[in-house]
């Protein structure tokens, strides 16, 4: 609509300048039409640059995520790997359902910021807060909707909520975990077998406690504070 209004102001300014004989009226009408044209241009620039006529709307989506490791592992695992030259953003790896065969890789982009936080309970979640620009009302949408910028993304914040029964590891740490957790000597093998029996028994009565004990062992093996 704003384009049509601009065209109308331009045409009226031209016609007034060409057809009105009275100089004062001609200049007055032409000036008014020109001013309307300038205001229309300013409105377009303000809409494109500063989102004039728009407001921010934030929506939150919370979804449960599942371990990137084996379902029989006894504890949850969220994997991540730093990307980019500054390493401030991470690729996160997890499964989207309990019976998923493949892991899901959540890649960052220029409009997304991600982080981790600890929560209570025994389930992990991905919480996404998405902020978009939308028109304040139908009038602004009618005027500037030709720009096709309604619902344009401003920013997306993703938080991975990890309980005490889960552990977040880099992909490098996860790859080295098996070798570091494998007992080397006969004594270590006997101790590991006994520990597995105890964990299996504990998992029947208190699976969360068993998971926390496994995570403690993993942190010790990987020297994670």
Short mmCIF file of the C-alpha atoms (twelve columns), coordinates in Angstrom:
data_MODEL
# 
_entry.id   MODEL 
# 
loop_
_atom_site.group_PDB 
_atom_site.id 
_atom_site.type_symbol 
_atom_site.label_atom_id 
_atom_site.label_alt_id 
_atom_site.label_comp_id 
_atom_site.label_asym_id 
_atom_site.label_seq_id 
_atom_site.Cartn_x 
_atom_site.Cartn_y 
_atom_site.Cartn_z 
_atom_site.pdbx_PDB_model_num 
ATOM 1   C CA . UNK A 1   0.000  0.000   0.000   1 
ATOM 2   C CA . UNK A 2   2.786  2.459   0.835   1 
ATOM 3   C CA . UNK A 3   4.146  2.081   -2.709  1 
ATOM 4   C CA . UNK A 4   0.746  2.983   -4.146  1 
ATOM 5   C CA . UNK A 5   0.548  5.987   -1.826  1 
ATOM 6   C CA . UNK A 6   3.992  7.143   -2.963  1 
ATOM 7   C CA . UNK A 7   2.967  6.746   -6.601  1 
ATOM 8   C CA . UNK A 8   -0.229 8.695   -5.936  1 
ATOM 9   C CA . UNK A 9   1.677  11.574  -4.296  1 
ATOM 10  C CA . UNK A 10  4.131  11.656  -7.209  1 
ATOM 11  C CA . UNK A 11  1.365  11.673  -9.827  1 
ATOM 12  C CA . UNK A 12  -0.641 14.332  -8.010  1 
ATOM 13  C CA . UNK A 13  2.464  16.497  -7.603  1 
ATOM 14  C CA . UNK A 14  3.143  16.204  -11.343 1 
ATOM 15  C CA . UNK A 15  -0.441 16.967  -12.326 1 
ATOM 16  C CA . UNK A 16  -0.649 19.928  -9.940  1 
ATOM 17  C CA . UNK A 17  2.575  21.357  -11.313 1 
ATOM 18  C CA . UNK A 18  1.410  20.939  -14.903 1 
ATOM 19  C CA . UNK A 19  -2.274 21.791  -14.721 1 
ATOM 20  C CA . UNK A 20  -2.850 24.365  -11.989 1 
ATOM 21  C CA . UNK A 21  -2.530 27.882  -13.370 1 
ATOM 22  C CA . UNK A 22  -2.582 29.817  -10.111 1 
ATOM 23  C CA . UNK A 23  1.042  29.942  -8.992  1 
ATOM 24  C CA . UNK A 24  0.353  30.034  -5.253  1 
ATOM 25  C CA . UNK A 25  -2.126 27.162  -5.377  1 
ATOM 26  C CA . UNK A 26  0.188  25.210  -7.687  1 
ATOM 27  C CA . UNK A 27  3.163  25.607  -5.365  1 
ATOM 28  C CA . UNK A 28  1.057  24.834  -2.284  1 
ATOM 29  C CA . UNK A 29  -0.469 21.659  -3.700  1 
ATOM 30  C CA . UNK A 30  2.847  20.520  -5.195  1 
ATOM 31  C CA . UNK A 31  4.640  21.110  -1.900  1 
ATOM 32  C CA . UNK A 32  2.000  19.159  0.022   1 
ATOM 33  C CA . UNK A 33  2.234  16.247  -2.419  1 
ATOM 34  C CA . UNK A 34  6.033  16.338  -2.278  1 
ATOM 35  C CA . UNK A 35  5.938  16.390  1.526   1 
ATOM 36  C CA . UNK A 36  3.640  13.365  1.493   1 
ATOM 37  C CA . UNK A 37  6.090  11.594  -0.829  1 
ATOM 38  C CA . UNK A 38  9.014  12.367  1.483   1 
ATOM 39  C CA . UNK A 39  7.087  11.156  4.549   1 
ATOM 40  C CA . UNK A 40  6.240  7.936   2.721   1 
ATOM 41  C CA . UNK A 41  9.911  7.330   1.896   1 
ATOM 42  C CA . UNK A 42  10.889 8.045   5.518   1 
ATOM 43  C CA . UNK A 43  8.223  5.584   6.661   1 
ATOM 44  C CA . UNK A 44  9.615  2.854   4.394   1 
ATOM 45  C CA . UNK A 45  13.171 3.435   5.577   1 
ATOM 46  C CA . UNK A 46  12.075 3.483   9.223   1 
ATOM 47  C CA . UNK A 47  10.150 0.255   8.735   1 
ATOM 48  C CA . UNK A 48  13.043 -1.527  7.045   1 
ATOM 49  C CA . UNK A 49  15.775 -0.218  9.361   1 
ATOM 50  C CA . UNK A 50  14.073 0.316   12.739  1 
ATOM 51  C CA . UNK A 51  10.935 -1.846  12.338  1 
ATOM 52  C CA . UNK A 52  8.622  1.156   12.514  1 
ATOM 53  C CA . UNK A 53  5.027  0.018   13.030  1 
ATOM 54  C CA . UNK A 54  6.143  -3.297  14.487  1 
ATOM 55  C CA . UNK A 55  6.535  -4.831  17.929  1 
ATOM 56  C CA . UNK A 56  8.451  -7.734  19.405  1 
ATOM 57  C CA . UNK A 57  6.580  -10.920 20.293  1 
ATOM 58  C CA . UNK A 58  8.330  -13.704 22.212  1 
ATOM 59  C CA . UNK A 59  7.153  -17.307 22.280  1 
ATOM 60  C CA . UNK A 60  8.571  -20.117 24.404  1 
ATOM 61  C CA . UNK A 61  8.746  -23.766 23.406  1 
ATOM 62  C CA . UNK A 62  9.821  -26.476 25.859  1 
ATOM 63  C CA . UNK A 63  10.500 -29.982 24.625  1 
ATOM 64  C CA . UNK A 64  11.992 -33.016 26.296  1 
ATOM 65  C CA . UNK A 65  15.245 -34.311 24.861  1 
ATOM 66  C CA . UNK A 66  16.734 -37.777 25.196  1 
ATOM 67  C CA . UNK A 67  20.227 -39.071 25.743  1 
ATOM 68  C CA . UNK A 68  22.671 -39.100 22.869  1 
ATOM 69  C CA . UNK A 69  24.114 -42.300 24.311  1 
ATOM 70  C CA . UNK A 70  22.643 -45.753 24.678  1 
ATOM 71  C CA . UNK A 71  19.224 -46.017 26.289  1 
ATOM 72  C CA . UNK A 72  20.665 -48.748 28.537  1 
ATOM 73  C CA . UNK A 73  23.515 -46.557 29.687  1 
ATOM 74  C CA . UNK A 74  21.837 -45.679 32.962  1 
ATOM 75  C CA . UNK A 75  22.372 -41.923 32.739  1 
ATOM 76  C CA . UNK A 76  21.644 -39.190 30.227  1 
ATOM 77  C CA . UNK A 77  24.238 -37.640 27.971  1 
ATOM 78  C CA . UNK A 78  24.136 -34.328 26.105  1 
ATOM 79  C CA . UNK A 79  26.987 -33.871 23.650  1 
ATOM 80  C CA . UNK A 80  28.292 -30.585 22.308  1 
ATOM 81  C CA . UNK A 81  31.113 -29.271 20.173  1 
ATOM 82  C CA . UNK A 82  32.352 -25.715 19.822  1 
ATOM 83  C CA . UNK A 83  32.074 -24.198 16.347  1 
ATOM 84  C CA . UNK A 84  33.235 -20.975 14.731  1 
ATOM 85  C CA . UNK A 85  36.479 -19.072 15.074  1 
ATOM 86  C CA . UNK A 86  35.740 -17.812 18.595  1 
ATOM 87  C CA . UNK A 87  34.222 -21.063 19.854  1 
ATOM 88  C CA . UNK A 88  31.430 -19.254 21.681  1 
ATOM 89  C CA . UNK A 89  28.634 -21.273 20.105  1 
ATOM 90  C CA . UNK A 90  28.144 -25.022 20.192  1 
ATOM 91  C CA . UNK A 91  26.587 -27.750 18.131  1 
ATOM 92  C CA . UNK A 92  24.419 -29.850 20.464  1 
ATOM 93  C CA . UNK A 93  23.744 -33.531 19.922  1 
ATOM 94  C CA . UNK A 94  20.853 -35.493 21.457  1 
ATOM 95  C CA . UNK A 95  17.884 -37.621 20.502  1 
ATOM 96  C CA . UNK A 96  14.407 -36.248 19.983  1 
ATOM 97  C CA . UNK A 97  12.533 -39.324 21.238  1 
ATOM 98  C CA . UNK A 98  13.198 -42.297 23.483  1 
ATOM 99  C CA . UNK A 99  13.094 -44.733 20.562  1 
ATOM 100 C CA . UNK A 100 15.017 -42.614 18.044  1 
ATOM 101 C CA . UNK A 101 17.691 -44.543 16.161  1 
ATOM 102 C CA . UNK A 102 19.745 -41.526 15.191  1 
ATOM 103 C CA . UNK A 103 20.890 -38.493 17.113  1 
ATOM 104 C CA . UNK A 104 19.762 -34.991 16.243  1 
ATOM 105 C CA . UNK A 105 22.357 -32.295 15.614  1 
ATOM 106 C CA . UNK A 106 21.227 -28.788 16.590  1 
ATOM 107 C CA . UNK A 107 23.404 -26.318 14.724  1 
ATOM 108 C CA . UNK A 108 23.705 -22.646 15.724  1 
ATOM 109 C CA . UNK A 109 23.161 -19.712 13.395  1 
ATOM 110 C CA . UNK A 110 23.692 -15.954 13.480  1 
ATOM 111 C CA . UNK A 111 20.340 -15.366 15.196  1 
ATOM 112 C CA . UNK A 112 20.628 -18.096 17.815  1 
ATOM 113 C CA . UNK A 113 22.335 -18.086 21.206  1 
ATOM 114 C CA . UNK A 114 22.551 -21.311 23.195  1 
ATOM 115 C CA . UNK A 115 23.649 -22.255 26.701  1 
ATOM 116 C CA . UNK A 116 23.244 -24.900 29.405  1 
ATOM 117 C CA . UNK A 117 21.770 -24.804 32.883  1 
ATOM 118 C CA . UNK A 118 21.281 -27.297 35.700  1 
ATOM 119 C CA . UNK A 119 17.778 -28.216 36.845  1 
ATOM 120 C CA . UNK A 120 16.193 -30.562 39.354  1 
ATOM 121 C CA . UNK A 121 14.454 -33.770 38.388  1 
ATOM 122 C CA . UNK A 122 15.636 -36.500 36.028  1 
ATOM 123 C CA . UNK A 123 14.489 -35.286 32.621  1 
ATOM 124 C CA . UNK A 124 16.359 -32.977 30.245  1 
ATOM 125 C CA . UNK A 125 14.713 -30.265 28.195  1 
ATOM 126 C CA . UNK A 126 15.391 -27.891 25.367  1 
ATOM 127 C CA . UNK A 127 13.768 -24.521 25.988  1 
ATOM 128 C CA . UNK A 128 13.624 -22.170 23.018  1 
ATOM 129 C CA . UNK A 129 12.585 -18.539 23.340  1 
ATOM 130 C CA . UNK A 130 11.970 -17.000 19.938  1 
ATOM 131 C CA . UNK A 131 11.488 -13.273 19.449  1 
ATOM 132 C CA . UNK A 132 9.927  -12.082 16.199  1 
ATOM 133 C CA . UNK A 133 8.898  -8.744  14.730  1 
ATOM 134 C CA . UNK A 134 5.160  -8.487  13.995  1 
ATOM 135 C CA . UNK A 135 3.018  -5.551  12.925  1 
ATOM 136 C CA . UNK A 136 1.262  -3.684  15.725  1 
ATOM 137 C CA . UNK A 137 -2.065 -3.687  13.901  1 
ATOM 138 C CA . UNK A 138 -3.687 -4.311  10.540  1 
ATOM 139 C CA . UNK A 139 -3.149 -0.694  9.422   1 
ATOM 140 C CA . UNK A 140 0.644  -0.921  9.660   1 
ATOM 141 C CA . UNK A 141 0.524  -4.344  8.047   1 
ATOM 142 C CA . UNK A 142 -1.518 -2.942  5.158   1 
ATOM 143 C CA . UNK A 143 0.894  -0.032  4.722   1 
ATOM 144 C CA . UNK A 144 4.211  -1.881  4.917   1 
ATOM 145 C CA . UNK A 145 3.255  -5.515  4.378   1 
ATOM 146 C CA . UNK A 146 4.731  -5.459  0.889   1 
ATOM 147 C CA . UNK A 147 8.156  -5.726  2.541   1 
ATOM 148 C CA . UNK A 148 7.188  -9.272  3.590   1 
ATOM 149 C CA . UNK A 149 8.855  -8.800  6.982   1 
ATOM 150 C CA . UNK A 150 5.968  -9.755  9.247   1 
ATOM 151 C CA . UNK A 151 7.039  -12.458 11.719  1 
ATOM 152 C CA . UNK A 152 10.688 -11.869 10.842  1 
ATOM 153 C CA . UNK A 153 13.107 -13.426 13.325  1 
ATOM 154 C CA . UNK A 154 14.896 -11.093 15.735  1 
ATOM 155 C CA . UNK A 155 16.638 -13.606 17.955  1 
ATOM 156 C CA . UNK A 156 16.370 -17.116 19.317  1 
ATOM 157 C CA . UNK A 157 17.644 -18.162 22.747  1 
ATOM 158 C CA . UNK A 158 18.031 -21.893 23.356  1 
ATOM 159 C CA . UNK A 159 18.688 -23.294 26.822  1 
ATOM 160 C CA . UNK A 160 19.522 -26.932 27.401  1 
ATOM 161 C CA . UNK A 161 18.313 -27.882 30.873  1 
ATOM 162 C CA . UNK A 162 20.364 -30.739 32.290  1 
ATOM 163 C CA . UNK A 163 19.402 -32.552 35.533  1 
ATOM 164 C CA . UNK A 164 21.808 -34.274 37.929  1 
ATOM 165 C CA . UNK A 165 21.095 -37.608 36.226  1 
ATOM 166 C CA . UNK A 166 22.609 -36.257 33.003  1 
ATOM 167 C CA . UNK A 167 26.066 -35.123 32.006  1 
ATOM 168 C CA . UNK A 168 27.104 -32.725 29.247  1 
ATOM 169 C CA . UNK A 169 30.270 -33.804 27.433  1 
ATOM 170 C CA . UNK A 170 32.205 -32.565 24.449  1 
ATOM 171 C CA . UNK A 171 32.340 -34.971 21.544  1 
ATOM 172 C CA . UNK A 172 36.054 -35.471 22.243  1 
ATOM 173 C CA . UNK A 173 35.340 -36.423 25.864  1 
ATOM 174 C CA . UNK A 174 32.629 -38.852 24.773  1 
ATOM 175 C CA . UNK A 175 34.989 -40.561 22.312  1 
ATOM 176 C CA . UNK A 176 37.638 -41.066 24.985  1 
ATOM 177 C CA . UNK A 177 35.187 -42.196 27.665  1 
ATOM 178 C CA . UNK A 178 35.139 -45.892 26.795  1 
ATOM 179 C CA . UNK A 179 38.918 -46.217 26.870  1 
ATOM 180 C CA . UNK A 180 39.239 -44.320 30.139  1 
ATOM 181 C CA . UNK A 181 36.462 -46.276 31.852  1 
ATOM 182 C CA . UNK A 182 37.769 -49.702 30.757  1 
ATOM 183 C CA . UNK A 183 39.604 -51.480 33.613  1 
ATOM 184 C CA . UNK A 184 43.206 -52.363 32.813  1 
ATOM 185 C CA . UNK A 185 44.331 -54.771 35.536  1 
ATOM 186 C CA . UNK A 186 42.690 -57.895 36.899  1 
ATOM 187 C CA . UNK A 187 42.031 -56.111 40.182  1 
ATOM 188 C CA . UNK A 188 40.348 -53.231 38.369  1 
ATOM 189 C CA . UNK A 189 38.232 -55.699 36.388  1 
ATOM 190 C CA . UNK A 190 37.054 -57.429 39.569  1 
ATOM 191 C CA . UNK A 191 36.263 -54.087 41.213  1 
ATOM 192 C CA . UNK A 192 34.418 -52.882 38.094  1 
ATOM 193 C CA . UNK A 193 32.332 -56.050 37.954  1 
ATOM 194 C CA . UNK A 194 31.378 -55.696 41.614  1 
ATOM 195 C CA . UNK A 195 30.497 -52.040 41.079  1 
ATOM 196 C CA . UNK A 196 28.305 -52.944 38.124  1 
ATOM 197 C CA . UNK A 197 26.417 -55.432 40.284  1 
ATOM 198 C CA . UNK A 198 25.868 -52.799 42.940  1 
ATOM 199 C CA . UNK A 199 24.733 -50.243 40.386  1 
ATOM 200 C CA . UNK A 200 22.356 -52.726 38.789  1 
ATOM 201 C CA . UNK A 201 20.807 -53.475 42.179  1 
ATOM 202 C CA . UNK A 202 20.596 -49.770 43.054  1 
ATOM 203 C CA . UNK A 203 19.025 -48.972 39.686  1 
ATOM 204 C CA . UNK A 204 16.095 -51.192 40.611  1 
ATOM 205 C CA . UNK A 205 15.282 -49.187 43.744  1 
ATOM 206 C CA . UNK A 206 16.755 -45.747 43.082  1 
ATOM 207 C CA . UNK A 207 17.637 -45.212 39.399  1 
ATOM 208 C CA . UNK A 208 18.394 -41.523 39.913  1 
ATOM 209 C CA . UNK A 209 20.983 -42.294 42.589  1 
ATOM 210 C CA . UNK A 210 22.532 -44.965 40.380  1 
ATOM 211 C CA . UNK A 211 22.754 -42.470 37.497  1 
ATOM 212 C CA . UNK A 212 24.394 -39.860 39.734  1 
ATOM 213 C CA . UNK A 213 26.975 -42.422 40.894  1 
ATOM 214 C CA . UNK A 214 27.798 -43.308 37.281  1 
ATOM 215 C CA . UNK A 215 28.144 -39.636 36.399  1 
ATOM 216 C CA . UNK A 216 30.509 -39.146 39.330  1 
ATOM 217 C CA . UNK A 217 32.662 -41.976 37.992  1 
ATOM 218 C CA . UNK A 218 32.618 -40.486 34.493  1 
ATOM 219 C CA . UNK A 219 33.692 -37.078 35.807  1 
ATOM 220 C CA . UNK A 220 36.524 -38.698 37.752  1 
ATOM 221 C CA . UNK A 221 37.722 -40.616 34.680  1 
ATOM 222 C CA . UNK A 222 37.603 -37.494 32.499  1 
ATOM 223 C CA . UNK A 223 38.958 -35.216 35.231  1 
ATOM 224 C CA . UNK A 224 35.882 -32.983 35.139  1 
ATOM 225 C CA . UNK A 225 35.435 -30.757 38.165  1 
# 
